[in-house]
Amino acid sequence: MTRAEALKYRAAIETAVQSLDDETAAEVPALFPAWTEGAAYESGMRVQYGGTVYAVLQAHTSQSDWTPENAPSLFAEVLPGQGGSEVGEWVQPESTNGYMTGDRVVYNGTVYESLIDNNVWSPEAYPEGWQAITEEGAEP
């Protein structure tokens, strides 16, 4: 395979992975384009930075001081259990990547479903925002 062919395949992979669900995306960060300074990013794209997948929140051209971990208005870490993906362990979200209604997480060994959008509280901190789920999907 020539270098030109390899670059062509890599570009195709980076385009295709944008359609992965959040859980799968978080499992394969190396498939996403690496964040780079001076790149034009569109809202909704996902990039990897430091081994973590981030969603682009608003279109922009990156700058050296706008890395995903330092620019929460531009990037949000993709968390397990978001976007209808399989249940993942609860992770404290930022204000820009809260759990949405229907997102499911495991918290202290119990599966919970978010009852509100932009939920940034744990089931313990704000129980009104979560519903415990049994294996059958009904309330306990």
N, CA, C and O of each residue as an XYZ file, in Angstrom:
560
protein
N       0.845     -1.163      0.000
C       0.000      0.000      0.000
C       0.897      1.235      0.000
O       1.889      1.301      0.726
N       0.536      2.191     -0.812
C       1.311      3.423     -0.873
C       0.886      4.359      0.249
O      -0.176      4.176      0.843
N       1.697      5.344      0.535
C       1.354      6.353      1.544
C       0.081      7.078      1.157
O      -0.769      7.331      2.011
N      -0.067      7.416     -0.110
C      -1.277      8.105     -0.579
C      -2.520      7.256     -0.335
O      -3.559      7.775      0.075
N      -2.416      5.955     -0.585
C      -3.555      5.065     -0.341
C      -3.877      4.983      1.150
O      -5.044      5.012      1.541
N      -2.835      4.879      1.980
C      -3.033      4.815      3.425
C      -3.717      6.078      3.943
O      -4.610      5.993      4.786
N      -3.310      7.238      3.453
C      -3.933      8.491      3.876
C      -5.395      8.552      3.430
O      -6.251      9.076      4.143
N      -5.662      8.020      2.262
C      -7.035      7.989      1.756
C      -7.907      7.094      2.651
O      -9.029      7.466      2.995
N      -7.388      5.914      3.026
C      -8.129      5.015      3.904
C      -8.337      5.634      5.281
O      -9.415      5.517      5.864
N      -7.311      6.289      5.795
C      -7.427      6.925      7.112
C      -8.516      7.994      7.085
O      -9.307      8.087      8.024
N      -8.571      8.790      6.040
C      -9.610      9.821      5.918
C     -11.002      9.186      5.878
O     -11.942      9.712      6.474
N     -11.134      8.062      5.180
C     -12.419      7.366      5.113
C     -12.824      6.836      6.490
O     -13.992      6.918      6.870
N     -11.864      6.296      7.231
C     -12.144      5.798      8.582
C     -12.584      6.932      9.482
O     -13.566      6.795     10.212
N     -11.876      8.054      9.447
C     -12.203      9.185     10.311
C     -13.584      9.754      9.997
O     -14.259     10.270     10.888
N     -14.000      9.665      8.753
C     -15.350     10.100      8.383
C     -16.381      9.099      8.898
O     -17.398      9.494      9.469
N     -16.128      7.815      8.701
C     -17.074      6.769      9.088
C     -17.294      6.698     10.599
O     -18.419      6.454     11.037
N     -16.253      6.903     11.405
C     -16.406      6.759     12.852
C     -17.284      7.847     13.461
O     -17.756      7.692     14.587
N     -17.508      8.926     12.751
C     -18.360      9.988     13.280
C     -19.785      9.489     13.536
O     -20.514     10.087     14.328
N     -20.190      8.399     12.874
C     -21.553      7.876     13.037
C     -21.669      6.841     14.155
O     -22.765      6.339     14.403
N     -20.577      6.509     14.833
C     -20.644      5.545     15.930
C     -21.434      6.108     17.105
O     -21.440      7.318     17.331
N     -22.110      5.220     17.863
C     -22.759      5.677     19.085
C     -21.675      6.059     20.093
O     -20.511      5.688     19.936
N     -22.068      6.803     21.126
C     -21.093      7.349     22.075
C     -20.292      6.278     22.795
O     -19.087      6.435     22.990
N     -20.948      5.185     23.196
C     -20.216      4.155     23.933
C     -19.147      3.523     23.058
O     -18.008      3.352     23.492
N     -19.506      3.175     21.829
C     -18.533      2.576     20.926
C     -17.420      3.567     20.637
O     -16.247      3.195     20.592
N     -17.784      4.830     20.439
C     -16.784      5.866     20.174
C     -15.779      5.953     21.313
O     -14.577      6.072     21.074
N     -16.265      5.896     22.549
C     -15.374      5.997     23.706
C     -14.426      4.807     23.803
O     -13.354      4.914     24.400
N     -14.816      3.668     23.214
C     -13.975      2.473     23.256
C     -12.863      2.485     22.210
O     -11.884      1.750     22.341
N     -13.002      3.310     21.178
C     -12.026      3.312     20.077
C     -11.542      4.732     19.760
O     -11.627      5.165     18.611
N     -11.039      5.459     20.756
C     -10.644      6.847     20.506
C      -9.589      7.011     19.415
O      -9.556      8.036     18.733
N      -8.726      6.005     19.246
C      -7.653      6.121     18.253
C      -8.172      6.198     16.818
O      -7.442      6.616     15.920
N      -9.414      5.803     16.595
C      -9.973      5.877     15.240
C     -10.415      7.295     14.867
O     -10.581      7.604     13.688
N     -10.602      8.143     15.858
C     -11.056      9.507     15.598
C      -9.877     10.394     15.249
O      -8.751     10.157     15.686
N     -10.152     11.425     14.453
C      -9.047     12.326     14.125
C      -8.520     12.979     15.397
O      -9.288     13.387     16.268
N      -7.225     13.068     15.484
C      -6.602     13.726     16.631
C      -6.840     15.234     16.533
O      -6.789     15.819     15.451
N      -7.102     15.849     17.697
C      -7.247     17.299     17.728
C      -5.943     17.912     17.250
O      -4.864     17.476     17.648
N      -6.040     18.919     16.399
C      -4.848     19.634     15.939
C      -5.115     21.125     15.923
O      -6.230     21.578     15.667
N      -4.079     21.861     16.198
C      -4.154     23.326     16.151
C      -4.360     23.771     14.711
O      -3.748     23.230     13.789
N      -5.231     24.766     14.526
C      -5.468     25.328     13.206
C      -6.463     24.564     12.357
O      -6.655     24.890     11.186
N      -7.104     23.545     12.931
C      -8.086     22.755     12.182
C      -9.460     23.395     12.275
O      -9.810     23.978     13.301
N     -10.234     23.286     11.211
C     -11.617     23.772     11.198
C     -12.516     22.638     11.675
O     -12.536     21.565     11.072
N     -13.259     22.871     12.757
C     -14.156     21.867     13.317
C     -15.599     22.332     13.182
O     -15.919     23.500     13.403
N     -16.462     21.386     12.812
C     -17.891     21.654     12.697
C     -18.598     21.111     13.935
O     -18.162     20.119     14.519
N     -19.671     21.750     14.325
C     -20.469     21.290     15.446
C     -20.934     19.863     15.191
O     -21.392     19.539     14.095
N     -20.815     19.005     16.211
C     -21.239     17.618     16.104
C     -20.133     16.645     15.762
O     -20.286     15.442     15.973
N     -19.008     17.141     15.233
C     -17.870     16.264     14.962
C     -17.334     15.732     16.284
O     -17.600     16.290     17.348
N     -16.576     14.646     16.199
C     -15.886     14.144     17.381
C     -14.413     13.996     17.047
O     -14.045     13.607     15.939
N     -13.579     14.312     18.025
C     -12.129     14.221     17.884
C     -11.587     13.526     19.130
O     -12.270     13.424     20.149
N     -10.351     13.052     19.026
C      -9.731     12.479     20.224
C      -8.589     13.373     20.651
O      -7.873     13.955     19.836
N      -8.448     13.460     21.964
C      -7.388     14.266     22.544
C      -6.969     13.567     23.834
O      -7.797     13.351     24.719
N      -5.710     13.219     23.944
C      -5.220     12.551     25.140
C      -5.899     11.217     25.403
O      -6.040     10.810     26.556
N      -6.323     10.529     24.342
C      -6.959      9.230     24.496
C      -8.436      9.288     24.854
O      -9.041      8.258     25.152
N      -9.020     10.476     24.828
C     -10.436     10.672     25.162
C     -11.149     11.250     23.955
O     -10.594     12.068     23.222
N     -12.404     10.811     23.754
C     -13.205     11.330     22.645
C     -14.007     12.536     23.130
O     -14.629     12.497     24.192
N     -13.983     13.606     22.336
C     -14.727     14.826     22.629
C     -15.648     15.165     21.466
O     -15.293     14.971     20.304
N     -16.833     15.672     21.789
C     -17.757     16.174     20.774
C     -17.514     17.674     20.611
O     -17.302     18.387     21.592
N     -17.545     18.138     19.379
C     -17.392     19.568     19.100
C     -18.758     20.224     19.314
O     -19.747     19.806     18.711
N     -18.818     21.240     20.163
C     -20.078     21.888     20.503
C     -20.448     23.026     19.563
O     -21.628     23.281     19.322
N     -19.444     23.704     19.036
C     -19.712     24.788     18.095
C     -18.574     24.893     17.087
O     -17.411     24.637     17.397
N     -18.946     25.275     15.884
C     -17.963     25.383     14.811
C     -16.893     26.409     15.182
O     -17.195     27.466     15.735
N     -15.646     26.081     14.870
C     -14.536     26.993     15.156
C     -13.272     26.478     14.477
O     -13.221     25.342     14.005
N     -12.269     27.322     14.437
C     -10.933     26.911     14.015
C     -10.087     26.860     15.273
O      -9.989     27.849     16.000
N      -9.479     25.717     15.532
C      -8.777     25.515     16.797
C      -7.559     26.415     16.932
O      -6.936     26.822     15.951
N      -7.250     26.706     18.176
C      -6.070     27.488     18.543
C      -5.315     26.714     19.609
O      -5.874     25.820     20.245
N      -4.064     27.049     19.805
C      -3.217     26.305     20.741
C      -3.780     26.285     22.159
O      -3.584     25.302     22.874
N      -4.465     27.328     22.581
C      -5.005     27.375     23.943
C      -6.469     26.934     24.005
O      -7.100     27.062     25.054
N      -7.016     26.421     22.909
C      -8.389     25.906     22.867
C      -8.393     24.390     22.747
O      -9.103     23.840     21.904
N      -7.621     23.715     23.565
C      -7.613     22.255     23.541
C      -8.933     21.754     24.133
O      -9.574     22.473     24.899
N      -9.342     20.546     23.792
C     -10.611     20.036     24.311
C     -10.736     20.062     25.833
O     -11.812     20.348     26.359
N      -9.661     19.769     26.536
C      -9.758     19.771     28.001
C      -9.787     21.175     28.599
O     -10.163     21.343     29.760
N      -9.392     22.194     27.813
C      -9.336     23.569     28.325
C     -10.379     24.503     27.723
O     -10.388     25.692     28.042
N     -11.251     23.997     26.865
C     -12.249     24.855     26.205
C     -13.630     24.213     26.291
O     -14.141     23.711     25.290
N     -14.244     24.224     27.486
C     -15.537     23.551     27.649
C     -16.678     24.177     26.848
O     -17.719     23.544     26.677
N     -16.510     25.381     26.362
C     -17.555     25.962     25.516
C     -17.457     25.435     24.086
O     -18.395     25.591     23.304
N     -16.328     24.813     23.739
C     -16.120     24.303     22.385
C     -16.188     22.780     22.306
O     -16.541     22.233     21.261
N     -15.850     22.083     23.406
C     -15.769     20.627     23.404
C     -16.428     20.050     24.650
O     -16.396     20.660     25.719
N     -17.026     18.867     24.503
C     -17.580     18.133     25.638
C     -17.102     16.686     25.552
O     -17.200     16.057     24.498
N     -16.591     16.168     26.648
C     -16.165     14.773     26.676
C     -17.374     13.869     26.455
O     -18.436     14.094     27.036
N     -17.216     12.862     25.628
C     -18.275     11.870     25.399
C     -18.236     10.898     26.572
O     -17.214     10.260     26.825
N     -19.364     10.787     27.292
C     -19.433      9.964     28.490
C     -20.186      8.663     28.240
O     -21.065      8.612     27.380
N     -19.846      7.606     28.989
C     -20.571      6.338     28.844
C     -22.043      6.522     29.194
O     -22.387      7.290     30.093
N     -22.906      5.812     28.477
C     -24.337      5.845     28.757
C     -25.091      6.964     28.068
O     -26.314      7.038     28.187
N     -24.411      7.825     27.361
C     -25.082      8.937     26.697
C     -25.518      8.559     25.294
O     -24.977      7.639     24.681
N     -26.499      9.282     24.804
C     -26.910      9.145     23.419
C     -27.523      7.804     23.070
O     -27.426      7.358     21.927
N     -28.160      7.148     24.048
C     -28.799      5.874     23.770
C     -27.839      4.711     23.699
O     -28.237      3.601     23.343
N     -26.569      4.945     24.034
C     -25.606      3.848     24.017
C     -25.862      2.947     25.227
O     -26.679      3.267     26.090
N     -25.163      1.837     25.275
C     -25.341      0.918     26.392
C     -24.996      1.596     27.707
O     -24.275      2.593     27.745
N     -25.520      1.043     28.764
C     -25.320      1.600     30.100
C     -23.834      1.655     30.420
O     -23.098      0.699     30.177
N     -23.408      2.776     30.965
C     -22.024      2.937     31.380
C     -21.962      3.420     32.812
O     -22.967      3.866     33.366
N     -20.800      3.336     33.408
C     -20.604      3.816     34.779
C     -20.778      5.334     34.801
O     -20.255      6.027     33.928
N     -21.514      5.862     35.798
C     -21.760      7.300     35.905
C     -20.438      8.037     36.044
O     -19.568      7.636     36.817
N     -20.296      9.116     35.289
C     -19.129      9.989     35.338
C     -19.653     11.402     35.550
O     -20.653     11.784     34.944
N     -18.998     12.177     36.395
C     -19.430     13.547     36.643
C     -19.295     14.363     35.372
O     -18.179     14.604     34.913
N     -20.427     14.799     34.784
C     -20.339     15.606     33.568
C     -20.052     17.073     33.883
O     -20.187     17.530     35.018
N     -19.656     17.782     32.846
C     -19.523     19.234     32.927
C     -20.878     19.843     32.553
O     -21.816     19.109     32.244
N     -20.988     21.138     32.576
C     -22.249     21.793     32.217
C     -22.588     21.605     30.741
O     -23.741     21.784     30.348
N     -21.602     21.246     29.920
C     -21.826     21.128     28.478
C     -22.112     19.709     28.003
O     -22.408     19.513     26.825
N     -22.032     18.716     28.882
C     -22.266     17.342     28.438
C     -23.088     16.544     29.444
O     -22.805     15.373     29.692
N     -24.101     17.175     30.019
C     -24.958     16.495     30.982
C     -25.710     15.340     30.348
O     -25.863     15.274     29.129
N     -26.169     14.444     31.182
C     -26.974     13.328     30.710
C     -28.346     13.848     30.292
O     -28.891     14.769     30.901
N     -28.886     13.244     29.250
C     -30.181     13.652     28.720
C     -31.248     12.655     29.163
O     -30.930     11.553     29.610
N     -32.503     13.043     29.037
C     -33.618     12.163     29.366
C     -33.443     10.831     28.644
O     -33.256     10.794     27.428
N     -33.503      9.748     29.399
C     -33.367      8.411     28.821
C     -31.968      7.834     28.890
O     -31.803      6.625     28.733
N     -30.949      8.661     29.122
C     -29.592      8.128     29.268
C     -29.543      7.267     30.520
O     -30.121      7.617     31.550
N     -28.850      6.138     30.424
C     -28.756      5.217     31.557
C     -27.318      5.060     32.005
O     -26.387      4.994     31.202
N     -27.172      5.004     33.329
C     -25.852      4.864     33.931
C     -25.918      3.893     35.107
O     -26.994      3.603     35.631
N     -24.759      3.400     35.509
C     -24.654      2.604     36.725
C     -24.065      3.510     37.788
O     -23.026      4.135     37.576
N     -24.728      3.579     38.930
C     -24.247      4.395     40.040
C     -24.356      3.557     41.310
O     -25.452      3.136     41.680
N     -23.240      3.314     41.974
C     -23.192      2.485     43.188
C     -23.885      1.141     42.976
O     -24.610      0.660     43.847
N     -23.653      0.540     41.803
C     -24.163     -0.794     41.532
C     -25.599     -0.867     41.042
O     -26.090     -1.960     40.762
N     -26.287      0.262     40.930
C     -27.680      0.291     40.467
C     -27.750      1.038     39.147
O     -27.048      2.030     38.950
N     -28.600      0.561     38.240
C     -28.807      1.239     36.965
C     -29.871      2.320     37.164
O     -30.930      2.071     37.740
N     -29.569      3.516     36.680
C     -30.496      4.641     36.754
C     -30.715      5.213     35.361
O     -29.839      5.147     34.499
N     -31.902      5.775     35.158
C     -32.235      6.469     33.915
C     -32.516      7.925     34.244
O     -33.262      8.232     35.174
N     -31.913      8.817     33.470
C     -32.123     10.245     33.687
C     -33.550     10.624     33.296
O     -34.038     10.228     32.238
N     -34.205     11.386     34.152
C     -35.567     11.849     33.904
C     -35.610     13.261     33.350
O     -36.675     13.774     33.005
N     -34.425     13.893     33.266
C     -34.360     15.280     32.801
C     -33.202     15.458     31.827
O     -32.252     14.674     31.826
N     -33.289     16.479     31.012
C     -32.192     16.821     30.116
C     -31.136     17.628     30.866
O     -31.431     18.319     31.840
N     -29.901     17.523     30.387
C     -28.764     18.268     30.947
C     -28.548     17.972     32.425
O     -28.250     18.870     33.212
N     -28.699     16.720     32.787
C     -28.586     16.268     34.165
C     -27.107     16.126     34.529
O     -26.411     15.246     34.023
N     -26.646     17.001     35.408
C     -25.238     16.981     35.816
C     -25.064     16.512     37.263
O     -23.968     16.588     37.819
N     -26.158     16.023     37.871
C     -26.117     15.580     39.256
C     -26.128     14.062     39.318
O     -26.693     13.398     38.449
N     -25.509     13.529     40.337
C     -25.545     12.080     40.541
C     -26.926     11.691     41.060
O     -27.661     12.545     41.556
N     -27.285     10.422     40.953
C     -28.551      9.977     41.535
C     -28.629     10.221     43.042
O     -29.715     10.405     43.591
N     -27.493     10.222     43.692
C     -27.464     10.492     45.134
C     -27.681     11.975     45.417
O     -28.402     12.327     46.351
N     -27.068     12.844     44.624
C     -27.163     14.287     44.862
C     -28.521     14.861     44.465
O     -28.996     15.811     45.088
N     -29.153     14.293     43.430
C     -30.445     14.803     42.963
C     -31.326     13.626     42.553
O     -31.503     13.379     41.360
N     -31.884     12.891     43.529
C     -32.666     11.693     43.216
C     -33.884     11.959     42.337
O     -34.335     11.068     41.617
N     -34.422     13.181     42.390
C     -35.595     13.518     41.578
C     -35.279     13.501     40.079
O     -36.188     13.422     39.252
N     -33.989     13.577     39.733
C     -33.589     13.596     38.326
C     -33.320     12.214     37.756
O     -32.974     12.082     36.582
N     -33.479     11.170     38.587
C     -33.137      9.812     38.158
C     -34.203      8.820     38.587
O     -34.905      9.037     39.574
N     -34.319      7.734     37.843
C     -35.204      6.626     38.215
C     -34.377      5.348     38.211
O     -33.712      5.026     37.227
N     -34.429      4.623     39.328
C     -33.730      3.333     39.397
C     -34.453      2.362     38.466
O     -35.682      2.353     38.394
N     -33.671      1.542     37.750
C     -34.210      0.608     36.764
C     -33.877     -0.818     37.197
O     -32.759     -1.104     37.625
N     -34.866     -1.708     37.080
C     -34.603     -3.123     37.347
C     -34.130     -3.758     36.038
O     -34.080     -3.093     35.003
N     -33.790     -5.027     36.086
C     -33.333     -5.726     34.889
C     -34.403     -5.752     33.814
O     -34.075     -5.793     32.628
N     -35.674     -5.731     34.191
C     -36.767     -5.767     33.233
C     -37.093     -4.386     32.686
O     -37.904     -4.265     31.767
N     -36.467     -3.330     33.240
C     -36.682     -1.971     32.743
C     -37.786     -1.231     33.485
O     -38.107     -0.097     33.131
N     -38.372     -1.847     34.506
C     -39.429     -1.185     35.270
C     -38.853     -0.620     36.559
O     -37.732     -0.941     36.954
N     -39.638      0.224     37.201
C     -39.206      0.771     38.485
C     -39.088     -0.351     39.500
O     -39.854     -1.314     39.457
N     -38.123     -0.232     40.423
C     -37.980     -1.271     41.451
C     -39.135     -1.236     42.446
O     -39.174     -2.042     43.376
